[in-house]
Amino acid sequence: MLVDTVLGWFSLDMGIDLGTCNTLVCVRGDGIVLNEPSVVAVRKGTNRVLQNGNAVGLVAKEMLGKTPGSISAIRPLKDGVISDFEITEAMLSYFIRKVHGRRGLIRPRIVVSVPSGITAVEKRAVLDSAERAGGRRVYLVQEPMAAGIGAGLPITEPTASMIVDIGGGTTEVAIMSLADISVRESVRVAGDDMDEAIIGHLKRTYNLLIGEARAEKIKIQIGSAAPLEKEMTMEVSGRDTISGLPRKIVITSEEVRECLKEPISAIIDVVTRTLERAEPELAADLIDNGINLAGGGALLRRIDMVIANATGLEVTVADDPLTCVARGTSVYLENLELWKDTLETDESMF
């Protein structure tokens, strides 16, 4: 451990929020230095990354839904976990090289956030991918802990802090106290499911087929969890499923809200289940401390109001909720000696 600490003085250690939709990388002392989509473009049948291994992230996302038959734009993580080991390794290698460059001869130590509900096998896949991608030593931290720290919650104190991290593939809910998780729930319903609900609605109602990127744009521009003071409309283009020709329609924020009801209800259910399992004293603390929202899903209009109405608690959206988990991994990096007992490594897993 002493040798590892000394080497750490000379390496460019990184914290990675390995998300279903986006991967964020932070460097100790510099904060977030990379924020790119978790997308890789490969040659079909070979898993060979295009453009000499550089068709990753922003470059690859621009290809989603627009590739010819010989190319696939792949999201190698699904529901917060690795679905394609080889492509994830290639993606991590690219991001680590991009950040690390030639600034250090010593391979970096890496802290990677993972959903709290993943299995030991899924954790092993993350560890192996990060190590093979260039990590000298890899630590895993549970996403709710990282999100809580990144949101500035007093998770080390003897009082309850509650975080709801709505990401792309999973929603993580946890009540934390004394630097550990007291109660947690993880459900594989999040931002991606909202996008799929919009795609399904347009297909059923208008016979219009759109892609994931356009559905996400609809969600961001006019999506909401509760009625708005001024409802909105948006033009949407896609392919008619009957004629096969391009077509444009106009949809309203009311109908988008209606089709988001199911995934939002699933998120509210997991929040209430977590509260029901809390110890009485921790539950009492939450009357004063309330619930904190993080992740991209926290930016959906009025989702804080809907959760507040369902729980009777005050709900606050964290500052810059998209980067909470990444900022939390940065804090772990800066205090590895202090936090190392709460992190998982190869040795602690088996």
Number of C-alpha atoms within 10 A of each C-alpha: 7 7 7 11 13 10 16 18 10 14 19 21 25 31 32 29 28 25 26 23 22 20 20 22 26 27 24 18 13 9 16 18 12 15 18 18 19 24 28 29 29 22 14 14 9 8 17 17 22 17 11 7 15 17 21 27 22 15 16 24 21 17 18 18 13 12 13 9 8 9 19 22 23 20 24 22 21 17 22 24 24 22 15 15 16 13 24 25 22 23 28 23 20 19 23 22 13 13 17 20 11 9 10 12 11 18 19 24 25 28 31 26 26 23 28 23 18 14 11 11 9 17 21 16 19 24 23 16 23 27 20 14 19 21 23 18 17 23 25 24 25 21 28 31 26 24 32 28 24 24 23 14 19 16 20 14 13 13 18 29 26 31 29 29 29 25 28 24 22 27 29 30 29 29 29 26 19 14 15 14 18 18 19 23 20 21 20 22 23 25 26 23 19 25 25 17 20 26 21 18 19 21 17 12 8 13 18 24 19 19 15 15 13 16 21 18 13 22 21 16 15 21 28 22 22 18 12 15 6 6 12 13 15 13 10 17 15 19 17 17 15 8 9 12 10 12 15 12 12 9 17 15 22 18 15 22 22 16 20 21 16 15 19 21 16 15 23 19 15 20 26 14 14 19 22 12 14 18 13 10 10 21 20 14 15 19 13 11 19 20 26 23 27 29 25 21 24 23 20 17 20 16 20 21 15 17 23 17 12 14 15 11 16 17 22 17 18 23 13 14 22 21 22 27 34 32 27 27 34 30 20 25 25 16 12 18 11 10 14 15 10 17 17 18 19 14 6 10 9 7
